[in-house]
């Protein structure tokens, strides 16, 4: 399986989606891969509701088996994109490549057989980590108004539950990517500068 790909890593509301959108708009040899609706190719459009479906499943108290089945679909999507990578393109995969398992651990959803399937995915050539302070991320999420249940501890979003979850998530992501090349992108850059920095890190 092709392993000539990178993962754009970061905690929630770090600016990852904006960076992927900017890179996609430029074209070029780097191909962003995400199940965000804006980046789904036509043949994968049936997956567009998946993020919302996952959030509702967690918020609605559905069984772990049901939530895991949805997560399994997301993992299979990433695997399929890697298997079908166009020649001459370098895939830049959304941080959920790692965040799926990390969040499942934090939310008590990592039991059962599906994590073994996740671990069958290839390791990327490297990861680019977008850092953001949880307080900044909270403001970007409308002071919590735009959070989903996969972004904080507990049933209702508040700053402390969000901050603790994001710090634990960052630690999980760094632990999972030990041994990989990690390029850190500092916070505070505008969207175009961030996209430039990400592309520079990959090409270097």
BELJO-V988012 format. One record per pair of residues at least 12 apart in sequence whose ideal C-beta (glycine too) atoms are under 6 Angstrom apart, sorted by the first residue. I is the first residue (numbers start at 1). GAP is how many residues later the second one is. Records with the same first field share a line. If there is no record, write none. Layout:
I = GAP + GAP
This chain:
1 = 121
2 = 80 + 83
3 = 119
5 = 86 + 88 + 119
6 = 86 + 118 + 119 + 120 + 196
7 = 86 + 90 + 117 + 120
8 = 84 + 87 + 120
9 = 86 + 118 + 120 + 164
10 = 85 + 120
11 = 155 + 158 + 159
12 = 139
13 = 124 + 127 + 128
14 = 116 + 118
15 = 115
16 = 79 + 114
17 = 19
18 = 173
19 = 175 + 176 + 179
20 = 12 + 14
22 = 169 + 173
23 = 172
29 = 60 + 61
30 = 60 + 62
31 = 58 + 60
32 = 60
33 = 48 + 58 + 60
34 = 60
35 = 12 + 15 + 42
54 = 16
55 = 93 + 94
58 = 91 + 92
59 = 90
64 = 45
67 = 42
68 = 44 + 46
71 = 29
72 = 42
74 = 26
75 = 43
78 = 19
79 = 42
98 = 75 + 78
101 = 17
102 = 67 + 70 + 71
103 = 47
106 = 62
126 = 54 + 55
127 = 50 + 53 + 55
128 = 55 + 70 + 73
129 = 53 + 55
130 = 55
131 = 56
132 = 55
134 = 29 + 32
138 = 21 + 24
144 = 13
152 = 13
153 = 12
183 = 18
185 = 12
